[in-house]
């Protein structure tokens, strides 16, 4: 199966020749995801090496997503570039991943709670 869920012949077998590999001819099918030209909020917490505050160079003023660096930021940049959408990184208010918490609205705190409550 290719990335686009197409069947691709990669080898064949015969009694006389045995196994013969066939170089695959992958075709990229343009996909309209419906994400284009939209802006999404990506919620996260600061956790090295996934997301960290970037240290500005002398005289440099960082703002927006440029405030951050790390694996999650790099991955989000690549996905957004590939799918043609924008995103804004927002740190979760209580700096927690999320767990059941009866005292929190919706019964969860952290990122999970913000997703449940649709906090933006």
C-alpha positions as CSV (number, residue, x, y, z in Angstrom):
1,X,0.0,0.0,0.0
2,X,1.3,3.4,-0.8
3,X,0.9,6.6,1.3
4,X,-2.3,7.3,-0.7
5,X,-3.7,3.8,0.0
6,X,-3.1,2.5,-3.5
7,X,-2.0,-1.0,-4.2
8,X,1.5,-1.0,-5.6
9,X,3.3,-4.0,-7.1
10,X,6.8,-4.3,-5.5
11,X,7.8,-7.8,-6.5
12,X,6.8,-10.9,-8.4
13,X,7.7,-14.6,-8.2
14,X,8.2,-17.1,-10.9
15,X,9.6,-20.7,-10.7
16,X,12.3,-19.9,-13.2
17,X,13.5,-16.5,-11.9
18,X,12.5,-16.7,-8.3
19,X,11.7,-13.4,-6.6
20,X,12.2,-10.3,-8.7
21,X,11.8,-6.9,-7.0
22,X,10.0,-4.2,-9.0
23,X,10.9,-0.6,-8.2
24,X,7.7,1.0,-7.0
25,X,6.3,3.9,-9.0
26,X,4.6,6.0,-6.3
27,X,2.2,8.7,-7.4
28,X,1.3,11.6,-5.1
29,X,-2.3,12.4,-5.3
30,X,-3.1,15.9,-4.3
31,X,-5.3,15.9,-1.2
32,X,-7.6,18.8,-0.3
33,X,-7.7,18.5,3.4
34,X,-9.9,21.5,4.0
35,X,-7.2,22.9,6.4
36,X,-5.8,25.3,3.9
37,X,-5.7,29.0,4.9
38,X,-7.1,28.4,8.4
39,X,-5.4,29.1,11.7
40,X,-5.5,26.6,14.6
41,X,-4.5,26.8,18.2
42,X,-1.9,24.3,19.4
43,X,-1.9,23.9,23.1
44,X,1.2,22.5,24.9
45,X,3.3,22.7,28.0
46,X,7.0,23.6,28.3
47,X,8.9,20.3,28.5
48,X,12.4,19.9,27.2
49,X,13.2,18.9,24.4
50,X,9.6,19.0,23.1
51,X,8.8,22.7,23.7
52,X,11.1,25.3,25.2
53,X,11.4,29.1,25.2
54,X,13.9,30.2,22.6
55,X,16.8,32.4,23.8
56,X,16.9,35.5,21.6
57,X,20.1,36.8,20.1
58,X,21.3,40.2,21.2
59,X,18.8,42.8,20.1
60,X,16.4,40.2,18.8
61,X,12.7,40.5,19.8
62,X,10.8,37.2,19.6
63,X,7.0,37.1,19.4
64,X,4.3,34.7,18.6
65,X,5.5,31.2,17.7
66,X,9.0,32.5,17.3
67,X,9.2,32.5,21.1
68,X,9.4,28.7,21.1
69,X,11.7,25.9,19.8
70,X,11.8,22.2,20.2
71,X,10.6,19.0,18.6
72,X,6.8,19.8,18.9
73,X,7.4,23.3,17.4
74,X,9.5,21.8,14.5
75,X,6.9,19.1,13.9
76,X,4.0,21.5,13.9
77,X,5.9,23.8,11.5
78,X,6.5,20.9,9.0
79,X,2.8,19.7,9.2
80,X,1.5,23.3,8.8
81,X,3.8,24.0,5.8
82,X,2.8,20.7,4.2
83,X,-0.9,21.1,4.7
84,X,-0.9,24.9,4.1
85,X,-2.5,26.1,7.4
86,X,-1.3,28.4,10.2
87,X,-1.1,27.8,14.0
88,X,-0.6,29.7,17.2
89,X,1.1,28.0,20.1
90,X,-0.7,28.5,23.4
91,X,0.7,27.3,26.7
92,X,-1.8,25.5,28.8
93,X,-2.9,27.6,31.7
94,X,-2.0,25.2,34.6
95,X,1.2,23.7,33.0
96,X,-0.2,20.1,33.3
97,X,-0.8,17.4,30.7
98,X,-4.2,16.7,32.2
99,X,-5.8,14.3,34.7
100,X,-9.1,13.8,36.3
101,X,-9.8,16.6,38.7
102,X,-13.3,16.9,40.2
103,X,-12.7,20.5,41.2
104,X,-12.0,21.6,37.6
105,X,-14.8,22.4,35.2
106,X,-15.5,19.4,33.0
107,X,-13.7,17.1,35.5
108,X,-10.2,17.4,34.0
109,X,-7.3,19.8,34.3
110,X,-4.4,20.5,32.0
111,X,-4.4,20.2,28.3
112,X,-7.1,17.5,28.4
113,X,-9.3,19.8,30.4
114,X,-8.7,22.7,28.0
115,X,-9.6,20.5,25.0
116,X,-12.8,19.3,26.8
117,X,-13.8,22.9,27.7
118,X,-12.7,24.1,24.2
119,X,-10.5,26.8,25.7
120,X,-8.9,29.0,23.1
